[in-house]
């Protein structure tokens, strides 16, 4: 299983911050999100999302300045921002665009 980003920028007991970079045609490894998170697009592209078995789920367009928020609910990531997206917590993504994709992802850890 892969990480949720390319580079972990920061982590403490409350948050983990990742940078994710995908060149055109590049894919993430299959990975699992264990925490709610938000990501902010620095460089946008067309992104395809696949389930753990590699089956295509959907495509979404992202542009610089977009932000997306997800909550982990019963094995799914559910939009917490009204965008209506749903994704299994275990999935992969591919940059189907012609430009580099880059985001900052912030995971929020449950406080005990």
ChimeraX attribute file (.defattr): number of C-alpha atoms within 10 A of each C-alpha:
attribute: neighborCount
match mode: 1-to-1
recipient: residues
	/A:1	10
	/A:2	12
	/A:3	15
	/A:4	22
	/A:5	20
	/A:6	16
	/A:7	13
	/A:8	16
	/A:9	13
	/A:10	11
	/A:11	12
	/A:12	8
	/A:13	9
	/A:14	10
	/A:15	16
	/A:16	17
	/A:17	20
	/A:18	21
	/A:19	19
	/A:20	19
	/A:21	20
	/A:22	23
	/A:23	16
	/A:24	17
	/A:25	13
	/A:26	15
	/A:27	17
	/A:28	19
	/A:29	16
	/A:30	18
	/A:31	18
	/A:32	17
	/A:33	19
	/A:34	16
	/A:35	19
	/A:36	19
	/A:37	22
	/A:38	19
	/A:39	19
	/A:40	20
	/A:41	19
	/A:42	19
	/A:43	17
	/A:44	21
	/A:45	23
	/A:46	18
	/A:47	20
	/A:48	18
	/A:49	22
	/A:50	19
	/A:51	18
	/A:52	17
	/A:53	10
	/A:54	12
	/A:55	11
	/A:56	14
	/A:57	14
	/A:58	14
	/A:59	15
	/A:60	11
	/A:61	12
	/A:62	18
	/A:63	15
	/A:64	14
	/A:65	11
	/A:66	14
	/A:67	16
	/A:68	17
	/A:69	20
	/A:70	23
	/A:71	20
	/A:72	19
	/A:73	13
	/A:74	9
	/A:75	13
	/A:76	15
	/A:77	22
	/A:78	21
	/A:79	18
	/A:80	17
	/A:81	13
	/A:82	10
	/A:83	11
	/A:84	8
	/A:85	15
	/A:86	17
	/A:87	19
	/A:88	20
	/A:89	21
	/A:90	18
	/A:91	24
	/A:92	24
	/A:93	22
	/A:94	21
	/A:95	23
	/A:96	22
	/A:97	18
	/A:98	12
	/A:99	15
	/A:100	18
	/A:101	25
	/A:102	20
	/A:103	22
	/A:104	20
	/A:105	23
	/A:106	23
	/A:107	21
	/A:108	17
	/A:109	15
	/A:110	10
	/A:111	6
	/A:112	3
